[in-house]
Amino acid sequence: MTIHIVDIEAVDTRYTAQWKEHLPKQLKRATNEEVLVISGGETPQATTPGAFLNFGGTNVYKSKQLEQIGELFCKGKISDGDYFLYTDAWNPTVIQLRYMAELLGVDIYIGGMWHAGSYDPQDFLGRLIGDKPWVRLAEASMYECYDHNFFATEFHIDMFEDAFASAELDFERKSVRVGWPMEYLCTSLEQYRHMEKRDVILFPHRIAPEKQVDIFNDLRQSLPQYDFIVCQEQQLTKNEYHNLLGEAKMVFSANLQETLGISWYEGAVVDAIPMVPDRLSYSEMATDTFKYPSEWTKDFQTYLLHKQDVIDKIIEYMENYDDYLPALQKQTNKLKKNFFSGKDLYEEIKGE
């Protein structure tokens, strides 16, 4: 079996660049199979404002991937049993891949890792396009093209399946909850773990409506004794970002969209206390110690009603930082084992 990784474009400041480096090695080590990467080449580093990708560049990238996939079939280099892993399942080329495989009689397997889509009302697709038939039917078709639809949390599976409840998709056979293949993080972040802590609170998320940066900025005005930093405003390199994480005592979230949440795990690995709402993927991932009631930050107006509760919680974490470190270690271990290890993902691929 050859495993073909149809990768997501690598933006240097995001985890996608780390996946490009580490995932092929990890997958080869775990499966002992040949691993080849189908890349779309150079990537626009300037993402569409507030978004995860460049909306034009991502389609150029995917088109170049499709050209390579087609050439592999034309040259007879795809064999029965080969596995195609899409590290971003929202990739329409999977329809064309399935088209070629079935018409040419090649029995392949395909897996896709879902991050977001129109089915999430807080995602760009959900906000700007919504439930227009073209996008919902496209997502349903992509889901059916995959033998394995990988999700990092049960929350994400439930949201997807609720949105497509009437579509008669094969959820029981095709939806699989696995951890994301990020076991490299503990090693790569180790050098930042024992840095001297400062009274820094980080907002490590994208500046987008669903991340509610306005709440963070309002807290900054009310708590001048702490240094509130919005990371994306700083235009940081990955190393500079990790240095900030290493110095920070806290990572704050008021997110309205989160199907996993990588930055708060990165923070936890380097002993930055996460303060996250009891909603979305956080509900199943976070221990009670680090969750606050969802209604405190449901929207800005509701936040204002609960502002003193939020402030009191922040002060409690910051002023008693050392007392929370044992609980933080338990939180980190839970995340590492259940959500940021590729073990289950590799087992699913090997099973084919």
C-alpha positions as CSV (number, residue, x, y, z in Angstrom):
1,M,0.0,0.0,0.0
2,T,1.1,3.5,-0.8
3,I,-0.3,6.3,1.3
4,H,-0.8,9.5,-0.6
5,I,-1.1,12.6,1.6
6,V,-3.2,15.3,-0.2
7,D,-2.1,18.1,2.0
8,I,-3.5,21.4,3.1
9,E,-1.4,24.4,2.1
10,A,1.2,25.4,4.6
11,V,1.0,28.9,6.1
12,D,4.2,29.4,8.0
13,T,2.5,30.9,11.1
14,R,0.0,28.1,11.4
15,Y,0.1,24.4,12.3
16,T,-0.3,23.5,8.6
17,A,3.5,24.2,8.1
18,Q,4.3,21.8,10.9
19,W,2.0,19.2,9.4
20,K,3.9,19.4,6.1
21,E,7.2,18.7,7.9
22,H,6.1,16.1,10.5
23,L,3.0,14.2,9.3
24,P,4.7,12.2,6.5
25,K,7.4,11.0,8.9
26,Q,4.9,10.2,11.7
27,L,2.6,8.3,9.3
28,K,5.5,6.3,7.7
29,R,6.8,5.4,11.2
30,A,3.4,4.3,12.4
31,T,2.4,2.3,9.3
32,N,5.7,1.2,7.8
33,E,4.2,2.0,4.4
34,E,5.5,4.2,1.6
35,V,4.2,7.7,2.1
36,L,4.0,10.3,-0.7
37,V,2.9,13.9,-0.5
38,I,0.7,15.5,-3.2
39,S,1.4,19.2,-2.8
40,G,0.1,22.2,-4.6
41,G,3.4,24.0,-4.5
42,E,4.0,27.5,-3.2
43,T,1.4,28.9,-0.9
44,P,0.1,32.5,-0.6
45,Q,1.2,33.4,3.0
46,A,-1.3,36.3,3.2
47,T,-4.6,34.7,4.2
48,T,-7.9,36.4,3.5
49,P,-8.5,38.7,6.5
50,G,-10.0,36.8,9.4
51,A,-9.8,33.5,7.5
52,F,-7.6,30.4,7.8
53,L,-6.7,30.3,4.1
54,N,-6.4,32.6,1.1
55,F,-9.7,32.1,-0.7
56,G,-8.2,32.5,-4.2
57,G,-4.8,30.8,-3.5
58,T,-6.4,27.7,-2.0
59,N,-8.2,26.9,-5.2
60,V,-5.0,27.3,-7.3
61,Y,-3.3,25.0,-4.8
62,K,-6.0,22.3,-5.0
63,S,-6.1,22.5,-8.8
64,K,-2.4,21.7,-8.9
65,Q,-3.0,18.8,-6.6
66,L,-5.7,17.5,-8.9
67,E,-3.3,17.7,-11.9
68,Q,-0.8,15.5,-10.1
69,I,-3.5,13.0,-9.0
70,G,-4.7,12.7,-12.6
71,E,-1.2,12.1,-13.9
72,L,-0.7,9.3,-11.4
73,F,-3.7,7.5,-12.7
74,C,-2.8,8.2,-16.3
75,K,0.7,6.7,-15.7
76,G,-0.8,3.6,-13.9
77,K,0.9,4.5,-10.6
78,I,-2.2,4.0,-8.4
79,S,-2.8,0.5,-7.2
80,D,-5.5,-1.4,-5.5
81,G,-5.3,-0.8,-1.7
82,D,-3.6,2.6,-2.0
83,Y,-4.8,5.1,0.6
84,F,-5.4,8.9,0.0
85,L,-5.4,11.0,3.1
86,Y,-6.8,14.5,2.7
87,T,-5.6,16.6,5.6
88,D,-8.4,19.1,4.8
89,A,-11.6,17.2,3.8
90,W,-13.1,20.3,2.3
91,N,-11.4,19.7,-1.0
92,P,-13.6,19.2,-4.1
93,T,-10.8,17.2,-5.8
94,V,-11.9,14.2,-3.8
95,I,-14.9,14.0,-6.1
96,Q,-12.7,13.8,-9.1
97,L,-10.4,11.3,-7.4
98,R,-13.4,9.0,-6.7
99,Y,-14.5,9.5,-10.3
100,M,-11.2,8.4,-11.7
101,A,-10.8,5.4,-9.3
102,E,-14.2,4.0,-10.0
103,L,-14.2,4.5,-13.8
104,L,-10.7,3.0,-14.0
105,G,-11.5,0.1,-11.7
106,V,-8.9,0.9,-9.1
107,D,-9.9,0.0,-5.6
108,I,-8.6,2.7,-3.4
109,Y,-9.4,4.1,0.1
110,I,-9.9,7.7,0.9
111,G,-9.9,9.5,4.3
112,G,-10.5,13.2,5.0
113,M,-9.9,15.3,8.0
114,W,-12.8,17.8,8.6
115,H,-12.0,21.2,10.0
116,A,-15.0,23.3,9.2
117,G,-17.6,24.0,6.5
118,S,-21.0,25.7,5.8
119,Y,-22.6,23.4,8.3
120,D,-21.0,25.5,11.0
121,P,-22.9,28.8,11.2
122,Q,-19.8,30.6,12.7
123,D,-17.5,29.5,9.9
124,F,-16.8,31.8,6.9
125,L,-18.7,29.5,4.7
126,G,-21.6,29.3,7.2
127,R,-21.7,33.1,7.6
128,L,-21.3,34.2,4.0
129,I,-22.9,31.3,2.1
130,G,-25.0,29.5,4.7
131,D,-27.1,26.6,3.6
132,K,-27.3,27.3,-0.2
133,P,-27.9,24.1,-2.0
134,W,-24.7,24.2,-4.0
135,V,-22.5,24.2,-0.9
136,R,-24.5,21.8,1.2
137,L,-24.8,19.3,-1.6
138,A,-21.1,19.6,-2.4
139,E,-20.2,18.9,1.3
140,A,-22.6,15.9,1.3
141,S,-20.9,14.6,-1.8
142,M,-17.4,15.0,-0.5
143,Y,-18.5,13.2,2.7
144,E,-19.7,10.3,0.7
145,C,-16.5,10.1,-1.3
146,Y,-14.5,9.5,1.8
147,D,-14.3,6.0,3.3
148,H,-13.3,7.6,6.6
149,N,-14.5,11.1,7.6
150,F,-12.2,12.0,10.4
151,F,-13.2,14.5,13.1
152,A,-11.2,15.6,16.2
153,T,-14.1,15.9,18.6
154,E,-17.5,14.4,19.2
155,F,-18.8,18.0,19.2
156,H,-17.8,18.4,15.6
157,I,-19.3,15.1,14.6
158,D,-22.6,16.0,16.2
159,M,-22.7,19.4,14.5
160,F,-22.0,17.9,11.1
161,E,-24.5,15.1,11.5
162,D,-27.2,17.4,12.8
163,A,-26.7,19.7,9.7
164,F,-27.0,16.7,7.3
165,A,-29.6,14.7,9.2
166,S,-32.0,14.7,6.2
167,A,-29.3,13.9,3.7
168,E,-29.3,10.1,4.3
169,L,-25.5,10.0,4.7
170,D,-23.8,6.8,6.1
171,F,-22.8,8.4,9.4
172,E,-22.5,5.1,11.4
173,R,-19.9,3.7,9.0
174,K,-18.1,6.8,7.8
175,S,-17.7,9.2,10.8
176,V,-14.6,8.5,12.9
177,R,-13.4,10.4,15.9
178,V,-9.6,10.5,16.1
179,G,-7.0,12.7,17.5
180,W,-5.1,15.0,15.2
181,P,-1.5,14.0,14.4
182,M,0.2,16.5,16.5
183,E,2.4,14.4,18.8
184,Y,5.4,16.4,17.6
185,L,4.1,19.4,19.7
186,C,5.3,18.2,23.0
187,T,8.9,17.8,21.7
188,S,9.0,21.0,19.7
189,L,7.6,23.1,22.6
190,E,9.7,21.7,25.3
191,Q,12.3,24.5,25.0
192,Y,9.6,27.1,25.8
193,R,8.2,25.3,28.8
194,H,10.5,26.5,31.6
195,M,10.7,30.2,30.7
196,E,10.2,32.8,33.3
197,K,6.5,33.7,33.5
198,R,5.2,37.3,33.2
199,D,1.7,38.7,33.9
200,V,0.8,38.1,30.3
201,I,-2.6,37.0,29.0
202,L,-2.8,35.9,25.3
203,F,-5.5,35.9,22.7
204,P,-4.0,33.4,20.3
205,H,-6.9,33.1,17.9
206,R,-7.6,34.6,14.5
207,I,-9.1,38.1,14.5
208,A,-12.5,37.2,13.3
209,P,-16.1,37.8,14.5
210,E,-16.5,34.3,15.9
211,K,-13.5,34.7,18.1
212,Q,-14.9,37.8,19.9
213,V,-11.7,39.8,20.3
214,D,-13.8,42.8,21.4
215,I,-14.4,41.0,24.8
216,F,-10.6,40.5,25.2
217,N,-10.0,44.2,24.4
218,D,-12.6,45.3,26.9
219,L,-11.0,43.2,29.6
220,R,-7.6,44.8,28.8
221,Q,-9.1,48.2,29.7
222,S,-10.4,46.9,33.0
223,L,-7.3,45.0,34.1
224,P,-4.3,47.3,33.4
225,Q,-2.1,45.3,35.8
226,Y,-1.9,42.5,33.3
227,D,-0.4,42.6,29.7
228,F,-3.2,41.6,27.3
229,I,-1.7,40.6,23.9
230,V,-3.6,39.8,20.7
231,C,-1.1,37.6,18.9
232,Q,-2.3,38.2,15.4
233,E,-1.9,42.0,15.8
234,Q,1.9,41.4,16.4
235,Q,2.7,39.7,13.1
236,L,4.8,37.1,15.0
237,T,7.0,34.4,13.6
238,K,6.2,30.9,14.9
239,N,9.3,31.2,17.2
240,E,8.2,34.6,18.5
241,Y,4.7,33.3,19.1
242,H,6.0,30.3,21.1
243,N,8.2,32.6,23.1
244,L,5.1,34.6,24.1
245,L,3.3,31.4,25.0
246,G,6.3,30.4,27.2
247,E,6.1,33.7,29.0
248,A,2.4,33.9,29.4
249,K,0.5,32.8,32.5
250,M,-2.9,32.6,30.7
251,V,-4.6,31.9,27.4
252,F,-8.1,33.3,27.1
253,S,-11.0,32.2,24.8
254,A,-14.5,33.6,24.3
255,N,-14.8,31.7,21.0
256,L,-18.1,31.0,19.3
257,Q,-16.5,28.6,16.8
258,E,-14.1,25.9,17.9
259,T,-14.1,22.3,16.7
260,L,-10.8,21.5,18.4
261,G,-8.6,24.4,19.5
262,I,-4.9,24.0,19.0
263,S,-3.6,27.2,20.6
264,W,-4.9,26.5,24.1
265,Y,-3.3,23.1,24.0
266,E,0.0,24.7,22.9
267,G,-0.4,27.0,25.9
268,A,-1.1,24.2,28.3
269,V,2.0,22.3,27.1
270,V,4.1,25.3,28.2
271,D,2.2,25.9,31.4
272,A,-0.1,28.7,30.3
273,I,-3.4,28.3,32.1
274,P,-6.4,28.1,29.7
275,M,-9.6,29.9,30.4
276,V,-12.2,28.6,28.0
277,P,-16.0,28.7,27.8
278,D,-18.1,25.6,28.6
279,R,-19.3,25.2,25.0
280,L,-18.2,23.9,21.6
281,S,-15.3,21.4,21.6
282,Y,-14.1,22.8,24.9
283,S,-16.9,21.1,26.8
284,E,-15.6,17.6,26.2
285,M,-11.9,18.6,26.1
286,A,-11.4,20.9,29.1
287,T,-11.5,19.8,32.8
288,D,-13.9,21.7,35.1
289,T,-11.0,23.6,36.6
290,F,-10.4,25.6,33.4
291,K,-14.0,26.1,32.1
292,Y,-16.2,29.0,32.8
293,P,-20.0,29.1,32.2
294,S,-20.8,29.6,28.6
295,E,-23.3,32.4,29.2
296,W,-20.6,34.7,30.5
297,T,-19.4,35.3,26.9
298,K,-22.3,34.2,24.8
299,D,-22.1,37.6,23.0
300,F,-20.8,41.0,24.0
301,Q,-24.0,42.3,25.7
302,T,-24.2,39.1,27.8
303,Y,-20.6,39.4,28.6
304,L,-21.2,42.9,30.0
305,L,-23.8,41.4,32.4
306,H,-21.2,38.9,33.6
307,K,-18.1,41.0,33.2
308,Q,-17.3,41.0,36.9
309,D,-17.5,37.2,37.0
310,V,-15.0,37.1,34.1
311,I,-12.7,39.6,35.8
312,D,-12.8,37.7,39.1
313,K,-11.9,34.4,37.4
314,I,-9.0,36.0,35.6
315,I,-7.6,37.5,38.8
316,E,-8.0,34.1,40.5
317,Y,-6.0,32.4,37.9
318,M,-3.3,35.0,37.6
319,E,-2.8,35.7,41.3
320,N,-2.8,32.0,42.3
321,Y,-1.0,30.8,39.2
322,D,1.3,28.2,40.9
323,D,-1.6,26.6,42.7
324,Y,-3.1,25.6,39.3
325,L,-0.1,23.9,37.9
326,P,-0.9,20.3,39.1
327,A,-4.4,20.6,37.6
328,L,-2.9,22.0,34.4
329,Q,-0.6,19.0,34.1
330,K,-3.7,16.7,34.3
331,Q,-5.4,18.8,31.7
332,T,-2.4,18.6,29.4
333,N,-2.2,14.9,29.7
334,K,-5.8,14.5,28.8
335,L,-5.4,16.6,25.7
336,K,-2.2,14.9,24.7
337,K,-3.6,11.4,24.9
338,N,-7.1,11.9,23.5
339,F,-7.0,14.8,21.1
340,F,-3.5,15.6,19.9
341,S,-2.1,12.1,19.1
342,G,-2.4,10.6,15.6
343,K,-2.5,7.0,17.0
344,D,-6.1,6.3,16.2
345,L,-5.8,8.0,12.8
346,Y,-2.9,5.8,11.9
347,E,-4.7,2.7,13.1
348,E,-7.7,3.5,10.9
349,I,-5.4,3.9,7.9
350,K,-3.5,0.7,8.6
351,G,-6.7,-1.2,9.0
352,E,-7.3,-0.8,5.3
